[in-house]
């Protein structure tokens, strides 16, 4: 039996204010996915959560999912979904009983007995278990067990309640933060979760022949090859451009006891995302020679601050190639690094004033704060760094007093 594993579709997603629905990115992906389905002819399609980007999706996002479901139903291919933490389970599962008649199966609201669908092939039955995003308190309520306090226990207890015949083949579809011995993946930047929160060890799924996971936007296996994140279909953050090429995961299950064959089928995006990093002259020279079109671009300057003129130059250049500069920032540090021994350029290594200037410029088309504002920022940054070595309460009082004196002095200068 073969099926396609999707996750984290996030229909209705916007990046830096650019709607992927309005620009046609997500519609184009659905078109290309349905063409792939026509070629592969899987026995089923499963989607592991975060179908929508918001719990109250837009009309366009709902219409896109409707088109996708209708096309799969027209091909007589079962489509199974489990709600993620971005989804409203109630909204996602609306009309679920009616849709099930068209082989569209939705697990939106958690119940004591998980929805499950059994298909068959020449090797016997395969049961797909659909588990929506699990909160410990909700599981505790459903199972009437106040002792359930963490995610790992909640998932294990919930699965233990299911009448799973492990002598046959079983597939679990879930949307959770799954780890191997407490080790988390490096996230792409667009996942709405906090490190260490909601961890479920992969051993909670022992016995399942394949576990289709959603929540992390990179495609990779956890603990064993058959416990796998499908990853998001498109890059939803520029950090995700460093991940491998994206696409649905094709899973082929053989007889019970054999390892599944797993392969990613790449679907090219309508607008590739690209991060450009370097000095102004390096980027200018390279991009004047570049002929790439239809991209979403992030520019990172390393030798100077962003300025309106620079932003306008690059924006005009890329617009002439039907591309969009989604973000332009600077890593140039005129105030000096926070630590003299540190050469890293992550936000953790930037001075407080640098971070604020980046934020200010990103909201004003590259325009930076004026000299007086930058002087104030330098002052505040020094207070923040000094406070790390002081008692918190005393530091706050001292900072307030010194800040007031500084402001009064600036007023006298005027």
Buried (B, 14 or more C-beta within 10 A) or exposed (E): BBBBBBBBBBBBBBBEEBBBBEBEBBBBBBBBBBEBBEEBEBBBBBBBBBBBBBBEBBEBBBBBBEBBBEBBBEBEBBBBBBBBBBBBBEBBBEEBEEBBEBBBBBBBBBEEEBBBBEBEBEBEBBBBBBBBBBBBEBBBBBBEEEEBEEBBBBBBBBBEEBEBEEEBBBBBBBBBBBBBEEEBBEBBBBBEEEEEEBBBBBEBBBEBBBBBBBBBBBBBBBBBEBBBBBBBBBBBBBBBBEBEEBBBBBBBBBEBEEEBEBEBBEBEBBBBBBBBEBEBEBBBEEBEEBEEEEBBBBBBBBEEBBBEEBBEBBBEBBEEBEBBBBBBBBBBBEBEBBEEEEEEBEEEBBBBBBBBBBEBBBEEBBBBBEEEBBBBBBBBBBBBEEBEEEEEEEBEEBBEEBBEEBEEEEEEEE
